[in-house]
Amino acid sequence: MRAFPINVSSLTLDQLQLLNGNWYSKFRNYWRPGMDGALDQWELFIKGGLYDYKDKRDDLTKETISKMSPFIALGNISIRFLWASCQELIEVEADPAFAQQIESFLRQLIWREFSIYQLLSYPSFTTLSLRSNFQHFEWEPNSLYLHAWKKGQTGYPLVDAGMRELWETGYMHNRVRMVVASFLVKHLLQPWQEGYDWFEHTLLDFNAANNAMGWQWVSGTGIDSAPYFRIFNPSLQGEKFDIDGIYIKKWVPELANLPSKYIHAPQTAPTAILEQANITLGDTYPLPIVDHKTARARALERYNAIKKA
Ligand SMILES: Cc1cc2nc3c(=O)[nH]c(=O)nc-3n(C[C@H](O)[C@H](O)[C@H](O)COP(=O)(O)OP(=O)(O)OC[C@H]3O[C@@H](n4cnc5c(N)ncnc54)[C@H](O)[C@@H]3O)c2cc1C
């Protein structure tokens, strides 16, 4: 049986002009789509980042993560291939220290599978909080906050860097996804579904199950999720995982001349230092849209109310 005649008349991909003029056409600068691109990226990872994956995967200044997610999401490479390739490496290299790094990577692939099982078990996983008491949670929808978050204009450099990396490349590091998600939900009290929708719109690796698990984990509404009282401090997260602000300076160039000491909280820099760095807070870079301590206390109060309900 023939599925279709060989001489199908059709437009070429180029003629469809799918990328022309669209904001995401710049993704081309960062990714090589297709199986060849996927295999090249995989080779790069197993010869480099994988050796430090367990210990360094949260370091935002090192390329220790695989960046395989867009290829996986778009079907350019299979999880079974990655799994088998890792098993082979463990056997061939026979190095217990390396095996530990590889096993840590394999655990991430299992998280992915776990999210798919959750979506299969709960078809409303992508829209409703799994913990039913959260359906009464008092969010405070605010279009200005949401807009500032999407555009990377919150005045919190790590959050802004992550959101701008996403817009520019269609990708964001997992550590930063957790920080920006926590910021939207806990600092700004915006419904997690808003963040889910924005990630669906912008992520090259968008996957409904992974995305829903990520958002519900951070919000404390899902299975095995982060405890509600865990509210990331974006400045401290920056100090820990981007010590010198290299990641921030890459994606928030208006802060490029600020000394590392102030890069995670520019509002704490003396006026003279800001002037030398050509920064006018509230003009060239925003002041923080919420105060961390106040926002944290407000979120805890709101979450405590749910706990008692
Ligand atoms: C709010 C939020 C939303 C997310 N949305 C998505 C999404 O739409 N699509 C998506 O693929 N991932 C999503 N993730 C999970 C994770 O951030 C990405 O899989 C990871 O950053 C991809 O980069 P990598 O391929 O370099 O990961 P690596 O660290 O190299 O991990 C290898 C692979 O394991 C899987 N993986 C890693 N971490 C996770 C995780 N926490 N949960 C599930 N699978 C994981 C991915 O398939 C990834 O490609 C989300 C996380 C959060 C916190």
The ligand as an SDF file (V2000), in Angstrom:
LIG
                    3D

 53 58  0  0  0  0  0  0  0  0999 V2000
    7.9590   26.5480   35.7480 C   0  0  0  0  0  0  0  0  0  0  0  0
    8.6720   25.4800   34.9340 C   0  0  0  0  0  0  0  0  0  0  0  0
    8.2150   25.1670   33.6640 C   0  0  0  0  0  0  0  0  0  0  0  0
    8.8540   24.1770   32.9000 C   0  0  0  0  0  0  0  0  0  0  0  0
    8.3840   23.9080   31.6300 N   0  0  0  0  0  0  0  0  0  0  0  0
    8.9950   22.9610   30.8860 C   0  0  0  0  0  0  0  0  0  0  0  0
    8.5270   22.6610   29.5560 C   0  0  0  0  0  0  0  0  0  0  0  0
    7.5450   23.2150   29.0660 O   0  0  0  0  0  0  0  0  0  0  0  0
    9.2330   21.7310   28.8450 N   0  0  0  0  0  0  0  0  0  0  0  0
   10.3050   21.0720   29.3450 C   0  0  0  0  0  0  0  0  0  0  0  0
   10.9210   20.2420   28.6400 O   0  0  0  0  0  0  0  0  0  0  0  0
   10.7300   21.3050   30.6080 N   0  0  0  0  0  0  0  0  0  0  0  0
   10.1110   22.2210   31.3700 C   0  0  0  0  0  0  0  0  0  0  0  0
   10.5820   22.4740   32.6460 N   0  0  0  0  0  0  0  0  0  0  0  0
   11.6180   21.5900   33.2360 C   0  0  0  0  0  0  0  0  0  0  0  0
   13.0820   22.0340   33.0550 C   0  0  0  0  0  0  0  0  0  0  0  0
   13.2320   23.3800   33.3900 O   0  0  0  0  0  0  0  0  0  0  0  0
   13.5830   21.8170   31.6190 C   0  0  0  0  0  0  0  0  0  0  0  0
   13.2980   20.5110   31.2120 O   0  0  0  0  0  0  0  0  0  0  0  0
   15.1080   22.0260   31.5480 C   0  0  0  0  0  0  0  0  0  0  0  0
   15.4430   23.3180   31.9680 O   0  0  0  0  0  0  0  0  0  0  0  0
   15.5490   21.8160   30.1280 C   0  0  0  0  0  0  0  0  0  0  0  0
   16.9090   22.1140   29.9770 O   0  0  0  0  0  0  0  0  0  0  0  0
   17.9630   20.9550   29.6670 P   0  0  0  0  0  0  0  0  0  0  0  0
   17.4930   20.1310   28.5200 O   0  0  0  0  0  0  0  0  0  0  0  0
   19.2950   21.5910   29.5720 O   0  0  0  0  0  0  0  0  0  0  0  0
   17.8570   20.1010   31.0030 O   0  0  0  0  0  0  0  0  0  0  0  0
   18.8560   19.0330   31.6290 P   0  0  0  0  0  0  0  0  0  0  0  0
   19.1560   19.4750   33.0080 O   0  0  0  0  0  0  0  0  0  0  0  0
   20.0000   18.7340   30.7540 O   0  0  0  0  0  0  0  0  0  0  0  0
   17.9030   17.7500   31.7670 O   0  0  0  0  0  0  0  0  0  0  0  0
   17.7700   16.7740   30.7200 C   0  0  0  0  0  0  0  0  0  0  0  0
   16.3140   16.5510   30.3810 C   0  0  0  0  0  0  0  0  0  0  0  0
   15.5990   16.0640   31.5320 O   0  0  0  0  0  0  0  0  0  0  0  0
   14.2750   16.6080   31.5440 C   0  0  0  0  0  0  0  0  0  0  0  0
   14.1230   17.4740   32.7260 N   0  0  0  0  0  0  0  0  0  0  0  0
   15.0800   18.1770   33.3740 C   0  0  0  0  0  0  0  0  0  0  0  0
   14.5820   18.8290   34.4410 N   0  0  0  0  0  0  0  0  0  0  0  0
   13.2690   18.5390   34.4580 C   0  0  0  0  0  0  0  0  0  0  0  0
   12.1950   18.9170   35.3170 C   0  0  0  0  0  0  0  0  0  0  0  0
   12.3750   19.7030   36.3850 N   0  0  0  0  0  0  0  0  0  0  0  0
   10.9510   18.4500   35.0390 N   0  0  0  0  0  0  0  0  0  0  0  0
   10.7380   17.6370   33.9860 C   0  0  0  0  0  0  0  0  0  0  0  0
   11.7160   17.2380   33.1320 N   0  0  0  0  0  0  0  0  0  0  0  0
   12.9570   17.6870   33.3570 C   0  0  0  0  0  0  0  0  0  0  0  0
   14.1290   17.4240   30.2620 C   0  0  0  0  0  0  0  0  0  0  0  0
   13.5750   16.5900   29.2550 O   0  0  0  0  0  0  0  0  0  0  0  0
   15.5780   17.8030   29.9490 C   0  0  0  0  0  0  0  0  0  0  0  0
   15.7870   18.0890   28.5800 O   0  0  0  0  0  0  0  0  0  0  0  0
    9.9480   23.4590   33.4410 C   0  0  0  0  0  0  0  0  0  0  0  0
   10.3930   23.7810   34.7350 C   0  0  0  0  0  0  0  0  0  0  0  0
    9.7680   24.7740   35.4730 C   0  0  0  0  0  0  0  0  0  0  0  0
   10.2680   25.1030   36.8520 C   0  0  0  0  0  0  0  0  0  0  0  0
  1  2  1  0
  2  3  1  0
  2 52  2  0
  3  4  2  0
  4  5  1  0
  4 50  1  0
  5  6  2  0
  6  7  1  0
  6 13  1  0
  7  8  2  0
  7  9  1  0
  9 10  1  0
 10 11  2  0
 10 12  1  0
 12 13  2  0
 13 14  1  0
 14 15  1  0
 14 50  1  0
 15 16  1  0
 16 17  1  0
 16 18  1  0
 18 19  1  0
 18 20  1  0
 20 21  1  0
 20 22  1  0
 22 23  1  0
 23 24  1  0
 24 25  2  0
 24 26  1  0
 24 27  1  0
 27 28  1  0
 28 29  2  0
 28 30  1  0
 28 31  1  0
 31 32  1  0
 32 33  1  0
 33 34  1  0
 33 48  1  0
 34 35  1  0
 35 36  1  0
 35 46  1  0
 36 37  1  0
 36 45  1  0
 37 38  2  0
 38 39  1  0
 39 40  1  0
 39 45  2  0
 40 41  1  0
 40 42  2  0
 42 43  1  0
 43 44  2  0
 44 45  1  0
 46 47  1  0
 46 48  1  0
 48 49  1  0
 50 51  2  0
 51 52  1  0
 52 53  1  0
M  END
$$$$
